[in-house]
C-alpha cells in the first residue's frame, strides 16, 4: 500500500506540474500584445435548414445502467423521441405529413425495438413526442459488461425510419466497487443510494456544492465537512493535487460518515492512463463516490481532441464497463469554458457536460491582464465571447442544450452549471455579491442544469450565506425539478428569468431578477397560470407575493421559489409542454442558422 500511495502521489504532482505551464492560446485564440489575429476554428456547425418536415427518430433506455435488482421494475422501458424538425439535425429524415395532420393531436408511428438484432418490445408512439416510454421485460436479457445494441424501427404511412442506441445492463458490482450511480434518462437526473453506505434504495439527487480547496482547507479542518452538510450541501468536489493520500483518506472517510457525496477530480492526470488507473482503483471502492471528473476546461488549453474520449473509455473499463464508449457504474463529467471551440469533440467524452461562464467583475471586451481587446477571434477576458450580462449564462446553457439536441445526445448527456464564487484575481476585479451568485445559479437551473458545483470554496460570507439559503430550500424544489412526470417551461419576462415545472395541479415557479432594480411578474398574465387558488413560497432572497395571489414582486437581483396550486376544473387549456419545447428548439435552431449566414 505504501508503494502504491507513493507512486500515485508522484504521478499526481508531476501531472499538476506539467499542466501549470501557461497555455499559449485560450480557446485557440491568441491573446498577447503584438500577436496576430488568427481565427480559432473549431466552431460548432449548425445544421442546414429544410423546407420540408423531417423526423429525427431516437431511442434510449429509461434508467442507465440497469442492474439485476431492477427485474420487474416499472422503470424498465425504452424511451422513444420522435421530434419533427425543419433542420438537418442528427438522424433527420424526410417525412410526409398529410394535410389533415394536427401537431396538437399527432398521429402515431408504429415502433419496433430490437436488441442485438432480436425483438425486445414494440408500441405506438405519437409523432413529435419526447421520452415516450415503451415497456420491456428486463428478465429476457442477461447482465454483462458490454452494452447491448438498440435498434428502433418506426413506420408511418408506409414510410420507415431507423435509429440506433445502446442499453447498459451491468452485473451487480464486485466487492472492489462500493456503489452505483444511475442516471434517469427521462430527466437527466442522477439516482444514488445514501452516501453513508447505509441503504439500498436509489433516490434522485440534485448535487449542490463547491469545488473545494483540499490541502489548505479540507485536509486541515475536517469539521468543515459536517458544517457543509448542516448547511444543506450534499456533494463536495475536492480540488487536486492530493499530495498527502493519508489526508485524502481521512477526508473521504469523514465525507462518507457525514453522508456527503464525492465528485472525484482527475484534471491533472486524465491524459495519463497509469495515473488514472491508480486513482480509479483507489477511489471506486467508496460508497459515497457519485461521479468522476476528468477534464477541466480542455477547450481553453486546447487539449488533444480525443483526450476526453480516451479518458472516458479507460475509466469505464476500470469501473464495470468494457471501455468501448459505454458507461460504467459511475458517470463521467467535465467542464468546458469556451463558448464555441471543438465543443463536440470534448463533450463526447462525458456523460455530464458542465459550463463555467464567469461574467461578474470582469471586462468582457478588453483584457485587464493583457491590455488587449477580446473578440470572437482574439483575446482572453475570463468569459469567452461574452457581453458582460447575466444573459451570458443563460445563453451558454441554451447553446449547450441545443448542441446536445442537434447531435442526438439530448437523452444521454446532461448539463450542469458552475456559478462564480470567486473574484479579486486575474480578470475578475471583485467577487460576486450573494444575490449575484444566486442569479447566476438559478439561471443555470432554469435553463436545464441538473447539478450545481460553484467555483470555489472557501468563498465570501455573503456568497456562502446565499448558497446555504438555496441548498436548504432545494429538497422542497427537487420533487418538481427531478420529477419524470413534470412538464417544463422557461420564460423571461422583464428580465426576470422564470423556470416552471408542473406536476398535476401544482406548478413550481423558480425565478430570478437580472435587473439591478425592482421588477414584478403577473403569474396569470405573464406566465399563463390562471385560476390560482393557493401560493406557497419555498425560497426567498428578495422576492415575495403581493397582496394579490398572482403578483410576484422581486427586489433588485431578487430570487424566489413559489408553488402555485390551481383549480383544475376552471383552468384554461394548455398546449403540451413537450411540444412547446420542440417548437422553441426549432425556433432557436432557425435563429442560429440565420445569424451564422
ChimeraX attribute file (.defattr): number of C-alpha atoms within 10 A of each C-alpha:
attribute: neighborCount
match mode: 1-to-1
recipient: residues
	/A:1	6
	/A:2	8
	/A:3	8
	/A:4	10
	/A:5	17
	/A:6	14
	/A:7	14
	/A:8	23
	/A:9	20
	/A:10	14
	/A:11	22
	/A:12	24
	/A:13	17
	/A:14	14
	/A:15	20
	/A:16	18
	/A:17	12
	/A:18	11
	/A:19	14
	/A:20	9
	/A:21	8
	/A:22	9
	/A:23	14
	/A:24	12
	/A:25	17
	/A:26	25
	/A:27	28
	/A:28	23
	/A:29	25
	/A:30	22
	/A:31	26
	/A:32	18
	/A:33	11
	/A:34	8
	/A:35	12
	/A:36	12
	/A:37	13
	/A:38	11
	/A:39	12
	/A:40	18
	/A:41	13
	/A:42	15
	/A:43	12
	/A:44	14
	/A:45	13
	/A:46	18
	/A:47	17
	/A:48	12
	/A:49	17
	/A:50	14
	/A:51	8
	/A:52	13
	/A:53	18
	/A:54	22
	/A:55	24
	/A:56	25
	/A:57	24
	/A:58	27
	/A:59	28
	/A:60	26
	/A:61	28
	/A:62	27
	/A:63	26
	/A:64	24
	/A:65	24
	/A:66	23
	/A:67	21
	/A:68	14
	/A:69	9
	/A:70	15
	/A:71	15
	/A:72	12
	/A:73	12
	/A:74	10
	/A:75	18
	/A:76	20
	/A:77	19
	/A:78	25
	/A:79	20
	/A:80	27
	/A:81	22
	/A:82	23
	/A:83	22
	/A:84	23
	/A:85	26
	/A:86	21
	/A:87	24
	/A:88	19
	/A:89	22
	/A:90	17
	/A:91	17
	/A:92	23
	/A:93	19
	/A:94	17
	/A:95	18
	/A:96	14
	/A:97	14
	/A:98	8
	/A:99	6
	/A:100	6
	/A:101	11
	/A:102	10
	/A:103	13
	/A:104	10
	/A:105	11
	/A:106	13
	/A:107	16
	/A:108	18
	/A:109	20
	/A:110	16
	/A:111	21
	/A:112	18
	/A:113	25
	/A:114	18
	/A:115	18
	/A:116	14
	/A:117	11
	/A:118	11
	/A:119	13
	/A:120	20
	/A:121	17
	/A:122	18
	/A:123	16
	/A:124	15
	/A:125	22
	/A:126	18
	/A:127	20
	/A:128	23
	/A:129	19
	/A:130	21
	/A:131	22
	/A:132	19
	/A:133	20
	/A:134	21
	/A:135	19
	/A:136	18
	/A:137	14
	/A:138	20
	/A:139	12
	/A:140	8
	/A:141	12
	/A:142	12
	/A:143	17
	/A:144	16
	/A:145	19
	/A:146	21
	/A:147	22
	/A:148	20
	/A:149	16
	/A:150	23
	/A:151	23
	/A:152	25
	/A:153	20
	/A:154	24
	/A:155	15
	/A:156	16
	/A:157	13
	/A:158	7
	/A:159	11
	/A:160	14
	/A:161	20
	/A:162	18
	/A:163	18
	/A:164	17
	/A:165	16
	/A:166	18
	/A:167	23
	/A:168	24
	/A:169	25
	/A:170	22
	/A:171	18
	/A:172	17
	/A:173	15
	/A:174	11
	/A:175	8
	/A:176	13
	/A:177	21
	/A:178	16
	/A:179	25
	/A:180	26
	/A:181	22
	/A:182	27
	/A:183	25
	/A:184	21
	/A:185	22
	/A:186	21
	/A:187	21
	/A:188	26
	/A:189	25
	/A:190	26
	/A:191	20
	/A:192	23
	/A:193	21
	/A:194	20
	/A:195	23
	/A:196	18
	/A:197	15
	/A:198	11
	/A:199	9
	/A:200	10
	/A:201	9
	/A:202	14
	/A:203	14
	/A:204	19
	/A:205	21
	/A:206	23
	/A:207	24
	/A:208	23
	/A:209	28
	/A:210	27
	/A:211	21
	/A:212	21
	/A:213	19
	/A:214	21
	/A:215	18
	/A:216	10
	/A:217	14
	/A:218	22
	/A:219	21
	/A:220	12
	/A:221	12
	/A:222	16
	/A:223	12
	/A:224	16
	/A:225	23
	/A:226	16
	/A:227	12
	/A:228	19
	/A:229	19
	/A:230	13
	/A:231	17
	/A:232	19
	/A:233	24
	/A:234	22
	/A:235	29
	/A:236	26
	/A:237	25
	/A:238	25
	/A:239	20
	/A:240	20
	/A:241	22
	/A:242	20
	/A:243	18
	/A:244	14
	/A:245	14
	/A:246	11
	/A:247	17
	/A:248	16
	/A:249	14
	/A:250	14
	/A:251	22
	/A:252	24
	/A:253	16
	/A:254	17
	/A:255	25
	/A:256	21
	/A:257	16
	/A:258	18
	/A:259	21
	/A:260	27
	/A:261	27
	/A:262	24
	/A:263	24
	/A:264	23
	/A:265	24
	/A:266	26
	/A:267	22
	/A:268	24
	/A:269	26
	/A:270	25
	/A:271	20
	/A:272	15
	/A:273	14
	/A:274	14
	/A:275	20
	/A:276	24
	/A:277	17
	/A:278	17
	/A:279	22
	/A:280	19
	/A:281	14
	/A:282	16
	/A:283	19
	/A:284	23
	/A:285	16
	/A:286	20
	/A:287	23
	/A:288	29
	/A:289	25
	/A:290	28
	/A:291	23
	/A:292	25
	/A:293	20
	/A:294	26
	/A:295	26
	/A:296	19
	/A:297	21
	/A:298	26
	/A:299	26
	/A:300	20
	/A:301	18
	/A:302	18
	/A:303	15
	/A:304	12
	/A:305	18
	/A:306	13
	/A:307	18
	/A:308	25
	/A:309	18
	/A:310	17
	/A:311	24
	/A:312	27
	/A:313	22
	/A:314	22
	/A:315	28
	/A:316	24
	/A:317	20
	/A:318	18
	/A:319	25
	/A:320	23
	/A:321	25
	/A:322	19
	/A:323	20
	/A:324	15
	/A:325	19
	/A:326	21
	/A:327	29
	/A:328	30
	/A:329	28
	/A:330	26
	/A:331	25
	/A:332	26
	/A:333	27
	/A:334	26
	/A:335	24
	/A:336	21
	/A:337	24
	/A:338	25
	/A:339	25
	/A:340	22
	/A:341	23
	/A:342	21
	/A:343	20
	/A:344	18
	/A:345	17
	/A:346	25
	/A:347	27
	/A:348	19
	/A:349	24
	/A:350	27
	/A:351	24
	/A:352	24
	/A:353	23
	/A:354	27
	/A:355	23
	/A:356	24
	/A:357	28
	/A:358	29
	/A:359	26
	/A:360	26
	/A:361	18
	/A:362	23
	/A:363	20
	/A:364	25
	/A:365	21
	/A:366	17
	/A:367	20
	/A:368	18
	/A:369	15
	/A:370	15
	/A:371	13
	/A:372	19
	/A:373	19
	/A:374	23
	/A:375	18
	/A:376	16
	/A:377	19
	/A:378	25
	/A:379	29
	/A:380	29
	/A:381	29
	/A:382	26
	/A:383	25
	/A:384	25
	/A:385	21
	/A:386	25
	/A:387	13
	/A:388	17
	/A:389	12
	/A:390	21
	/A:391	17
	/A:392	21
	/A:393	27
	/A:394	21
	/A:395	17
	/A:396	22
	/A:397	25
	/A:398	17
	/A:399	17
	/A:400	25
	/A:401	21
	/A:402	20
	/A:403	20
	/A:404	21
	/A:405	17
	/A:406	22
	/A:407	14
	/A:408	19
	/A:409	18
	/A:410	18
	/A:411	23
	/A:412	23
	/A:413	21
	/A:414	26
	/A:415	27
	/A:416	24
	/A:417	29
	/A:418	25
	/A:419	28
	/A:420	24
	/A:421	28
	/A:422	23
	/A:423	19
	/A:424	12
	/A:425	12
	/A:426	13
	/A:427	23
	/A:428	21
	/A:429	15
	/A:430	13
	/A:431	21
	/A:432	24
	/A:433	18
	/A:434	19
	/A:435	23
	/A:436	25
	/A:437	23
	/A:438	26
	/A:439	25
	/A:440	27
	/A:441	24
	/A:442	26
	/A:443	29
	/A:444	28
	/A:445	21
	/A:446	25
	/A:447	25
	/A:448	24
	/A:449	26
	/A:450	25
	/A:451	25
	/A:452	23
	/A:453	24
	/A:454	23
	/A:455	20
	/A:456	21
	/A:457	22
	/A:458	17
	/A:459	18
	/A:460	16
	/A:461	11
	/A:462	16
	/A:463	23
	/A:464	17
	/A:465	15
	/A:466	17
	/A:467	24
	/A:468	19
	/A:469	17
	/A:470	25
	/A:471	22
	/A:472	16
	/A:473	15
	/A:474	20
	/A:475	14
	/A:476	15
	/A:477	20
	/A:478	16
	/A:479	16
	/A:480	22
	/A:481	28
	/A:482	20
	/A:483	17
	/A:484	16
	/A:485	14
	/A:486	21
	/A:487	19
	/A:488	21
	/A:489	19
	/A:490	18
	/A:491	16
	/A:492	16
	/A:493	15
	/A:494	13
	/A:495	16
	/A:496	22
	/A:497	22
	/A:498	26
	/A:499	24
	/A:500	22
	/A:501	26
	/A:502	21
	/A:503	17
	/A:504	12
	/A:505	12
	/A:506	19
	/A:507	22
	/A:508	28
	/A:509	25
	/A:510	24
	/A:511	28
	/A:512	32
	/A:513	33
	/A:514	26
	/A:515	17
	/A:516	11
	/A:517	11
	/A:518	15
	/A:519	20
	/A:520	20
	/A:521	21
	/A:522	16
	/A:523	17
	/A:524	14
	/A:525	11
	/A:526	15
	/A:527	18
	/A:528	12
	/A:529	18
	/A:530	18
	/A:531	18
	/A:532	19
	/A:533	11
	/A:534	13
	/A:535	17
	/A:536	12
	/A:537	15
	/A:538	19
	/A:539	21
	/A:540	16
	/A:541	20
	/A:542	17
	/A:543	25
	/A:544	20
	/A:545	18
	/A:546	11
	/A:547	8
	/A:548	8
	/A:549	16
	/A:550	22
	/A:551	16
	/A:552	19
	/A:553	19
	/A:554	25
	/A:555	18
	/A:556	18
	/A:557	24
	/A:558	26
	/A:559	28
	/A:560	25
	/A:561	26
	/A:562	22
	/A:563	21
	/A:564	23
	/A:565	21
	/A:566	19
	/A:567	14
	/A:568	14
	/A:569	7
	/A:570	10
	/A:571	14
	/A:572	11
	/A:573	7
	/A:574	8
	/A:575	8
	/A:576	13
	/A:577	15
	/A:578	18
	/A:579	17
	/A:580	14
	/A:581	16
	/A:582	18
	/A:583	16
	/A:584	14
	/A:585	18
	/A:586	19
	/A:587	14
	/A:588	15
	/A:589	23
	/A:590	19
	/A:591	11
	/A:592	15
	/A:593	16
	/A:594	11
	/A:595	7
	/A:596	9
	/A:597	5
